[in-house]
Amino acid sequence: MAPKASLSGHVTDASDKSALVGVTIYVPELSLGTTTDENGNYVIADLPLKTITLQISYLGHQTIIKKVTLQKSTTADFVMKESNAMINEVVVTGLAGNSLMKDSPTPVSILTAADIKEVSSTNIIDAIAHQPGISQITTGSGISKPVIRGLGYNRIVTINDGVRQEGQQWGDEHGIEIDPQTVNNIEILKGPASLMYGSDAMAGVVIFHDAPTLAKNTVAGDVSSEYQTNNGLFDYSLHMAGNNNGYVWGVRYSDKMAHAYKNKYDGYVDNSQFRERAMSGLLGVNKSWGYSHLKLSYYHLTPSMIEEPGAVGDKDYGHGLPYQQIHHYKAVLDNSFYVGEGNLKTLVAYQQNRRQEFEDEENPNKPGLDFMLHTINYDVHYALQPAEGLSFATGVNGMYQRSLNKGDEFLIPSYALFDFGAFATSSYKVGNWNVSGGLRYDTRHLRSFALEDRFASMSRTFNGVTGSIGATYAINEKMNVRLNLARGFRVPNLSELASNGEHEGTFRYEIGNTELKPEYSWQLDAGWDYTSAYISAQLSLFANYIDNYIFAHKVAGKVVDDVPVYQFVQGNARLLGGEASVDIHPVERLHFQNAFSYVDAVQLNQTAEAKYLPMTPAPRWTSELKYDIIRDGKTFNNTYVKFGLECDLRQNHFYALDNTETATPSYTLLNASMGTDIKCRGKKILSVYLTGDNLTNRAYQNNLSRLKYAGLNPVTGRQGVFNMGRNFGIKVVAPINL
C-alpha cells in the first residue's frame, strides 16, 4: 500500500485575525475536500505523499490557490482577504490544468454558487445571460440557448458532469437538458476553445460544475423551492449526499412547472407553459490514489410551443398543442489517477436524447417528429507539472453518434457520426509572465441515410488543425494585460447539410446545403485588468474572422404549406467587439458595477441588405448597485439589497435581405432583489432570496427572441410575441446536516 499523508491547518481573516468558519479546502485532483470548524481548523486525511493543489474559498473573500509538497510539510495555514471585487482571484480550468483567472490569456466569466442563487430564472441559461458578452436565443420562457459574442448554436460547447452535452442543439427550439439545481458554479470561456474540445467550440465553452463531494464521514443535503408570479412558476428540489470513509454518494430529485407567461401587450401568451422533471445520482470512491465517480441522470422537459400570436393563454399548467417531449438520459464514468508525477484522467459517457413533437389534434398522443440520438463520449488525457511553473497536458477525445428518425414526419435524415481529436497543451509561468498554448488535430466522419424521395444518402469526412498561443503579463500587483491568438474549427451539422422539412416552433421550412464547407476562424483577443481596494476594471477586445460562416436566410417568394422557406448558405464573416466593466466600491460593503457589451458582426463583400449577420445581440449596458447590510451576524448573515438596470440599445444592424430580420427597438429594464441567511445557534437554517424583474412592466422584444418573428398579432396589430412582463420571485434553501 502506498504511503499516505494528512494535512491540517488554521484559516483566519486578514482584517481582524479572527477564525473563519466554513471555509472550503479542496483538492481538485482527488475531488476531495473539507471545511473549517468553529475554531477555523481543518484536517484532510488519506492524502498521497506528493505535491497537491489546494483551493481555499470563502464567500466574500479572495480565492487562494496553493501547491503543498506533502513530503516536506503536513501543515498549511491561510489568511484570507476580503474580495472587494478582485477580478483575478477565481480559480478556473486552464489549458494544462487548474489555474487562476488572472493567468488566462482569454477572458473568462465566473458565476459562483452565491451568484446563481441570487438570480431569478426560468432555466439555467437565464442565469448566465446577463454576464458581459453573453446573450441567449429564446423561444418563450422554457427554451433558451447560449450566445457568446454573437455566436451560438453548434458554435458553443456545453459541458455538464465533465462531458459535452449532446442533445440535438442545432435547433432553435431546443434548450439545454440540464437540471439547474445540480449546478454549483459556472465557467464561461469566451473565445475559440477548439484546442481542448474540438469542433463546435468556435465561440467558446460553457462549463457547468456540480458541487464537490463532501468531507469524510459526513452526510448533508438541502431542500429548496421557488415561486414566480408572472408565469406561476413553482419548483422544488431535494438533495442528499454523503461520504463514508471515502465512499461517496448523492441523490437529487427536482420538479418545476409553469403556466403561460404574460406581458401587457399579449396578455397571457397561449401555449408558453412548460413542465420539467429531473433525477440524478452519484456513486464513487475518493482515495489517495485519485477518484472514480459514476454519475447517472435523467431529464424530462415538456414545453408547449407557441404557434399563433393573438391566442389568449391561461393559468393551466397542462400542455397544449403543439408540444414537445424531451427525454435525456446520461451515464458518466469519470476517473482521475495519480500516475508517476502526473495525473491521468479518463472519462466515458453514454447519452440518449429523445425529442418528440405532438401536433395532431385527432391523435394528440402520436408524435409527428420523433428523433432519437445516441452518443458515446470518450476523453483520456494526462497532465504533468515537470518543473516549477511549467504545466503540460496531452490526450485524445471525441464521440460516436447515431441518430434515428422514429416518427412519420421528417426534418433531417438519420445519420451516423464519429470524430477523433488529439491535442497537446502547455503553460509556463516565469516572473510576471504566463505563456500558454497548444495544437490539436481533428477528424470527423459523417454519414446520412437515404429516405425515399425526401433525403439522399451522403458521406463526408472533415479534418481540421487548430491551435492557440497567448500570454499574460502582470505590470504590477494591481494591473495585468493579456493577448491571445486562436484558430477555431467547426464542422457543419446535419440540419445545415441536409434538412428538408418544416421546423416547428421556428416558423419556417428549412432546406439544407450538402456542399457546405467547414467553418474556420482566426480570433485575436486583447485584455487589460486593474484592481485595487476601491475600484476594479476590465477591458476585453476581440477580432474574429470566420471563413465559410453558415447561416439560414429567407428565400424570396418561396413558401411551403404557408410557411416561408429558409436555405442554409455561407460566406466570410468578421466580428469585432468586446466588453468593458468597472466595479466601484468606495466602502467595503458597497459595490457599484457597470458593464457594456458590443458586437459588430458583418458578412464581407455583400450588399447593404445582406451585410450584417443574423441573430446578432444588441449593444447592452448593465448597472448594479449592491449593499451588504449584514456580514457575520448572529441571526441574519450575508444580508444584502441590490438594484439593477439593463439597457439594450436599438439594434439597427440586422440581416435585411428578403425581410429575413427587422430592426429591434431599445428598451430598459429595472430590477431589484434582496436576500439573507438565517442562523440559529450559530448554524445556518435557511436562505431566503426575493427578486423583482422588469419592475416597470416594460413590453419589449429581445433581438434574439425567436418569437419576434411569430407573425402578426391580429388583436394588437403588433408583429410577433413580446417577452415576459413584471415578475416577482421568492426562493428558499434549507440545508440539511446530519
C-alpha positions, -999 to 999 in steps of 0.1 A, spaced: 0 0 0 13 34 -9 23 57 20 -3 83 29 -2 118 45 -25 142 62 -28 179 61 -41 203 87 -41 240 93 -59 271 105 -77 298 85 -81 334 97 -95 367 84 -68 392 73 -86 422 87 -92 412 123 -73 379 126 -105 360 136 -110 324 128 -131 318 97 -158 291 100 -170 271 69 -140 278 46 -138 252 18 -104 235 15 -105 215 -18 -80 192 -36 -93 191 -73 -71 162 -84 -88 140 -58 -122 155 -58 -117 157 -20 -122 184 5 -134 196 38 -145 228 57 -130 246 87 -147 240 121 -159 266 146 -123 273 155 -112 278 119 -92 245 118 -93 218 92 -79 183 86 -77 163 54 -65 126 58 -55 99 33 -35 122 10 -7 109 -12 29 117 -5 30 141 -34 27 177 -43 -10 186 -43 -30 217 -53 -52 233 -27 -81 257 -35 -93 277 -5 -125 296 -10 -149 315 13 -179 338 5 -168 374 2 -131 366 2 -104 361 -24 -99 325 -35 -64 312 -27 -47 285 -49 -15 270 -34 7 239 -40 17 219 -10 45 193 -11 34 167 15 68 151 16 81 183 32 51 197 51 19 184 67 5 218 79 -7 248 59 -23 279 75 -41 306 54 -50 342 58 -79 353 36 -85 388 24 -119 404 17 -127 401 -20 -135 438 -28 -144 426 -63 -109 413 -70 -115 401 -105 -83 380 -108 -87 356 -79 -112 330 -90 -99 295 -99 -107 284 -135 -100 254 -156 -69 262 -177 -54 246 -208 -30 225 -188 -49 221 -155 -64 244 -129 -51 280 -129 -60 315 -118 -83 337 -138 -56 363 -140 -33 338 -158 -59 331 -186 -49 347 -219 -86 347 -229 -115 363 -210 -135 341 -186 -167 348 -168 -175 331 -135 -207 326 -116 -203 313 -81 -229 293 -62 -240 325 -44 -244 343 -78 -267 316 -91 -289 316 -60 -293 353 -62 -307 352 -98 -343 346 -107 -345 324 -138 -368 300 -156 -339 279 -170 -302 276 -164 -292 298 -194 -312 326 -179 -287 326 -150 -257 333 -173 -273 355 -200 -266 388 -181 -229 383 -180 -208 406 -202 -206 393 -237 -232 366 -231 -267 365 -246 -294 339 -252 -317 328 -281 -351 322 -266 -384 306 -278 -406 316 -248 -396 312 -212 -389 274 -213 -364 272 -242 -331 291 -241 -297 287 -258 -264 305 -250 -248 330 -273 -211 341 -268 -201 373 -285 -227 369 -312 -222 332 -319 -245 304 -308 -260 270 -317 -233 245 -326 -205 271 -322 -207 267 -284 -199 235 -264 -218 230 -232 -200 208 -206 -220 191 -178 -209 163 -155 -175 167 -172 -188 157 -206 -201 177 -236 -239 178 -236 -253 164 -268 -290 169 -273 -297 180 -309 -286 215 -300 -287 225 -337 -324 235 -335 -338 269 -325 -365 254 -303 -341 230 -284 -330 240 -249 -302 227 -227 -311 195 -210 -296 203 -176 -313 204 -142 -303 239 -128 -304 226 -92 -274 204 -99 -252 233 -109 -229 246 -82 -208 271 -103 -203 281 -139 -173 290 -161 -178 307 -194 -147 306 -217 -151 334 -243 -132 327 -275 -122 297 -296 -117 266 -274 -114 240 -303 -79 232 -289 -95 214 -259 -129 205 -272 -126 200 -309 -153 210 -334 -182 232 -322 -162 252 -296 -155 281 -320 -173 307 -299 -164 293 -265 -174 269 -238 -200 269 -210 -189 246 -182 -215 237 -155 -198 223 -124 -215 203 -98 -207 206 -61 -176 189 -48 -180 157 -28 -184 161 10 -157 157 36 -151 123 50 -177 107 73 -204 134 67 -239 133 54 -256 165 43 -281 179 18 -307 206 12 -342 212 2 -351 243 -20 -382 258 -35 -390 288 -57 -422 306 -69 -425 333 -96 -456 354 -100 -457 361 -137 -460 325 -150 -468 308 -117 -435 290 -119 -432 266 -89 -403 243 -83 -387 223 -56 -356 201 -53 -344 175 -27 -308 166 -24 -288 143 -1 -251 133 -2 -226 115 19 -190 104 23 -184 72 43 -146 68 47 -140 78 11 -170 61 -4 -192 89 -18 -229 90 -29 -255 116 -38 -291 117 -50 -313 146 -62 -349 150 -74 -362 182 -90 -396 193 -103 -407 225 -120 -438 237 -136 -450 270 -151 -482 282 -168 -484 307 -197 -463 339 -191 -478 373 -197 -469 408 -208 -490 440 -212 -495 437 -249 -502 399 -254 -517 392 -221 -511 355 -212 -492 340 -242 -510 309 -253 -490 277 -252 -460 291 -234 -463 268 -204 -438 240 -196 -430 212 -171 -396 200 -161 -385 169 -140 -350 156 -133 -333 130 -112 -296 124 -107 -273 102 -86 -236 97 -78 -217 66 -66 -179 67 -63 -148 64 -43 -123 91 -32 -89 78 -21 -53 88 -20 -47 73 -55 -74 95 -70 -111 91 -75 -137 72 -96 -172 85 -99 -203 71 -117 -229 98 -124 -264 89 -136 -291 115 -146 -325 117 -162 -340 150 -175 -376 154 -188 -390 186 -203 -425 191 -217 -426 226 -234 -457 237 -252 -449 255 -285 -462 290 -293 -478 289 -327 -501 319 -334 -498 354 -319 -531 367 -305 -544 334 -290 -552 340 -253 -535 317 -228 -544 310 -192 -530 296 -160 -533 260 -170 -502 240 -162 -510 212 -186 -495 212 -221 -514 224 -252 -509 216 -289 -483 216 -304 -459 205 -276 -427 186 -272 -415 157 -250 -377 157 -244 -361 128 -225 -324 129 -218 -306 100 -202 -269 102 -192 -243 80 -176 -208 92 -170 -178 73 -156 -153 99 -145 -118 88 -132 -87 105 -121 -55 86 -111 -20 97 -99 4 81 -124 40 89 -118 44 126 -111 13 134 -132 -24 129 -132 -43 106 -156 -79 115 -163 -103 91 -182 -139 96 -190 -165 77 -209 -202 86 -212 -234 75 -228 -262 99 -236 -296 92 -251 -317 122 -263 -353 115 -274 -372 145 -288 -408 142 -299 -433 167 -313 -470 163 -310 -493 185 -331 -522 163 -344 -555 172 -327 -570 139 -338 -541 119 -325 -526 141 -297 -505 113 -282 -489 103 -315 -456 122 -323 -450 136 -358 -413 143 -355 -396 117 -333 -358 119 -330 -336 95 -310 -300 104 -306 -274 80 -291 -240 95 -281 -209 79 -267 -182 103 -255 -146 95 -246 -117 115 -231 -83 104 -220 -56 129 -211 -25 131 -189 -15 163 -171 20 168 -157 40 196 -140 76 186 -146 91 218 -132 81 248 -112 58 270 -132 56 245 -161 25 225 -169 18 201 -197 -12 181 -209 -19 158 -238 -47 135 -247 -74 123 -271 -112 128 -270 -142 126 -293 -176 109 -297 -197 85 -317 -233 94 -326 -262 75 -341 -294 95 -348 -327 78 -358 -360 91 -372 -388 72 -354 -418 94 -364 -437 98 -396 -426 134 -402 -391 143 -411 -367 173 -408 -332 158 -410 -321 123 -422 -309 96 -399 -272 97 -396 -240 82 -380 -210 103 -368 -176 96 -355 -149 120 -345 -115 118 -330 -92 145 -318 -56 146 -304 -41 176 -286 -11 188 -266 -11 219 -245 14 236 -222 17 267 -200 48 283 -184 49 309 -157 81 328 -150 83 360 -132 54 383 -143 48 363 -175 24 334 -181 26 319 -216 2 291 -228 -9 274 -260 -11 242 -279 -21 223 -311 -49 199 -320 -59 177 -349 -95 166 -355 -112 143 -380 -150 138 -382 -168 113 -405 -205 120 -411 -228 96 -430 -265 102 -436 -290 77 -448 -314 80 -477 -352 81 -472 -374 76 -503 -377 109 -521 -370 130 -490 -333 126 -484 -304 114 -504 -275 95 -488 -244 114 -480 -209 106 -467 -183 132 -459 -151 135 -439 -139 167 -424 -104 173 -410 -91 203 -391 -59 216 -374 -64 242 -346 -43 258 -320 -37 288 -298 -8 309 -283 -13 335 -257 3 353 -228 -5 374 -197 18 399 -181 15 414 -146 26 450 -149 23 453 -111 2 437 -83 -28 457 -95 -26 456 -132 -21 430 -159 -26 427 -197 -33 397 -219 -31 387 -256 -42 355 -274 -44 343 -310 -65 312 -316 -76 291 -346 -112 278 -344 -129 250 -364 -165 238 -368 -180 210 -390 -215 218 -405 -242 199 -387 -268 177 -403 -295 203 -402 -273 227 -422 -262 200 -446 -294 180 -453 -326 194 -436 -357 193 -456 -389 200 -437 -410 223 -416 -392 233 -383 -420 236 -358 -416 265 -333 -393 284 -357 -420 294 -382 -400 283 -412 -394 254 -437 -357 246 -438 -336 233 -467 -300 222 -462 -270 225 -484 -248 194 -490 -220 215 -504 -213 234 -472 -176 236 -461 -164 236 -425 -160 269 -408 -125 281 -398 -118 312 -377 -89 333 -366 -96 352 -334 -73 378 -316 -81 387 -280 -66 415 -261 -73 425 -225 -65 448 -196 -73 443 -159 -70 466 -130 -79 460 -94 -74 479 -61 -91 484 -28 -116 509 -42 -120 501 -79 -118 471 -103 -119 474 -141 -116 451 -170 -115 456 -208 -117 427 -233 -115 433 -270 -116 408 -299 -114 405 -336 -128 373 -352 -126 364 -388 -146 333 -400 -142 316 -433 -173 298 -447 -197 312 -420 -230 292 -422 -265 308 -417 -300 304 -429 -317 331 -450 -352 335 -462 -358 325 -499 -377 354 -516 -412 344 -525 -409 308 -517 -435 292 -493 -443 256 -484 -477 250 -467 -479 287 -459 -445 286 -442 -416 307 -455 -386 287 -468 -352 292 -454 -320 280 -471 -286 274 -455 -258 294 -472 -223 305 -462 -199 334 -467 -170 350 -450 -176 369 -418 -159 394 -395 -169 400 -359 -155 429 -338 -163 439 -303 -157 434 -267 -167 440 -231 -158 467 -206 -167 466 -169 -159 486 -138 -168 480 -101 -165 509 -78 -166 501 -41 -157 533 -21 -166 515 11 -162 478 20 -199 468 17 -210 489 -13 -205 479 -49 -215 498 -80 -209 476 -110 -213 486 -147 -207 466 -178 -210 473 -216 -211 446 -243 -209 452 -280 -206 430 -312 -204 442 -348 -209 411 -370 -208 416 -408 -206 394 -438 -178 405 -461 -182 417 -497 -220 419 -496 -247 444 -504 -261 467 -476 -292 444 -471 -270 413 -466 -241 429 -448 -250 421 -412 -251 386 -398 -284 373 -385 -291 368 -348 -266 394 -335 -272 406 -300 -278 443 -295 -253 465 -276 -261 462 -239 -253 482 -208 -260 468 -173 -257 486 -140 -260 472 -105 -258 488 -70 -254 463 -42 -250 469 -5 -242 442 21 -263 452 51 -251 425 75 -220 403 75 -213 377 101 -244 384 121 -258 362 149 -293 358 134 -290 372 100 -259 367 78 -249 377 43 -278 401 41 -279 423 10 -301 445 -11 -295 451 -48 -309 473 -76 -302 467 -112 -307 483 -146 -304 466 -181 -304 488 -211 -305 471 -245 -298 496 -273 -316 497 -306 -303 470 -330 -301 486 -365 -276 460 -377 -297 431 -390 -299 408 -420 -325 426 -441 -323 406 -473 -357 393 -483 -370 406 -450 -352 378 -430 -348 401 -400 -361 435 -388 -347 462 -365 -353 459 -328 -362 490 -306 -342 498 -275 -356 491 -240 -346 494 -204 -355 470 -176 -354 478 -139 -347 450 -114 -343 447 -76 -335 419 -52 -325 411 -16 -315 381 4 -303 368 37 -291 337 55 -309 329 88 -289 314 116 -299 296 148 -273 288 175 -245 297 151 -257 274 123 -275 284 90 -310 270 89 -324 289 59 -315 312 30 -342 334 15 -340 354 -18 -366 379 -30 -364 392 -66 -383 416 -88 -376 417 -125 -389 442 -151 -405 463 -123 -419 489 -147 -437 461 -167 -420 472 -199 -433 455 -230 -403 446 -252 -388 421 -277 -353 410 -273 -334 409 -306 -326 372 -301 -361 361 -293 -375 337 -320 -410 348 -311 -403 382 -326 -410 366 -359 -441 346 -349 -463 366 -373 -488 394 -369 -510 396 -338 -545 403 -352 -557 415 -318 -530 441 -311 -518 448 -346 -482 442 -335 -457 419 -350 -446 388 -331 -448 379 -294 -433 400 -266 -411 389 -237 -422 384 -201 -436 414 -182 -432 422 -145 -422 392 -124 -416 388 -86 -400 357 -71 -392 341 -38 -366 314 -33 -358 294 -1 -330 270 5 -328 249 37 -296 230 44 -297 195 60 -267 185 81 -265 150 97 
